[in-house]
Amino acid sequence: MDYSVGVIEKIERLRKERGWTKYRLADEAAITYSSLMSMYARNTPPKLDILEMICGAFGISLSQFFADGDAEYLTADEREVLKKYRRLSDDRKRALSVLIEK
């Protein structure tokens, strides 16, 4: 399978699994809708930094994205927690870690 098509097909599959529109994917990944649509129109995979942002929106790592077979994906609740965690300051991340340990 062509690498370009494979990456786009996988993004599309993950998007559909979540029931997201392309607009929502762009929003969740914090990329412009026009950038996402350009990728689809040209049938070219996104640059690594954009793919990383897309993977972050899906709640998976790049290694999970490129893993053979179906890797374990996070649930919707886990993705939401992870998304919120990533927005925390370092101090708040440490405080949360202490709370979880107790």
C-alpha positions in Angstrom: 0.0 0.0 0.0 1.2 3.5 -0.8 2.5 5.2 2.3 0.7 8.5 1.6 -2.7 6.7 1.0 -2.1 4.5 4.1 -1.6 7.4 6.4 -4.6 9.3 5.2 -6.8 6.1 5.3 -5.7 5.4 8.9 -6.5 9.0 9.9 -9.9 8.7 8.2 -10.6 5.3 9.9 -9.8 6.7 13.3 -11.9 9.8 12.6 -14.9 7.7 11.6 -14.5 5.4 14.6 -15.0 8.4 16.8 -17.9 9.7 14.8 -16.0 13.0 14.2 -16.5 15.3 11.3 -13.4 16.6 9.6 -14.1 19.9 11.1 -14.0 18.4 14.6 -10.8 16.5 13.9 -9.2 19.8 12.9 -10.5 21.5 16.0 -9.4 18.6 18.4 -6.0 18.6 16.8 -5.7 22.4 17.0 -4.9 22.6 13.3 -6.8 24.7 10.6 -9.6 23.1 8.8 -8.1 24.3 5.5 -4.8 22.5 6.3 -6.7 19.3 7.0 -8.7 19.6 3.8 -5.6 20.4 1.8 -4.1 17.1 3.0 -7.2 15.2 1.8 -7.5 17.1 -1.5 -3.8 16.5 -2.4 -3.9 13.0 -1.0 -0.6 13.7 0.8 0.2 12.7 4.4 0.6 15.5 6.9 4.1 16.6 8.1 5.3 14.9 11.2 4.4 17.7 13.6 0.8 17.9 12.2 0.5 14.1 12.3 1.6 14.2 15.9 -1.1 16.8 16.7 -3.7 14.6 14.9 -2.5 11.6 17.0 -2.8 13.7 20.1 -6.4 14.5 19.2 -7.1 10.8 18.9 -5.3 10.1 22.2 -2.7 7.9 20.7 1.1 8.1 20.2 2.9 8.1 16.8 4.1 4.6 17.6 0.5 3.5 18.2 -0.5 5.1 14.9 2.2 3.2 12.9 1.9 -0.1 14.9 0.8 -3.1 12.8 -2.6 -4.3 13.7 -5.0 -2.7 16.0 -3.2 -1.2 19.0 -5.0 -0.6 22.2 -6.6 2.8 21.9 -7.8 5.0 24.8 -11.5 5.2 25.6 -13.3 8.5 25.1 -13.1 9.2 28.8 -9.4 8.5 28.9 -8.7 10.7 25.9 -10.6 13.6 27.6 -8.6 13.2 30.8 -5.4 13.1 28.8 -6.4 16.2 26.8 -7.1 18.1 30.0 -3.9 16.8 31.7 -1.8 18.1 28.8 -3.2 21.6 29.3 -2.1 21.7 33.0 0.9 23.6 34.2 3.8 21.6 35.5 2.9 22.5 39.1 -0.6 21.2 38.6 0.6 18.0 36.9 2.8 17.3 39.9 -0.1 18.1 42.3 -2.4 15.7 40.3 0.3 13.0 40.4 0.5 13.3 44.2 -3.3 13.1 44.5 -3.4 10.0 42.3 -0.7 8.3 44.4 -2.8 8.8 47.5 
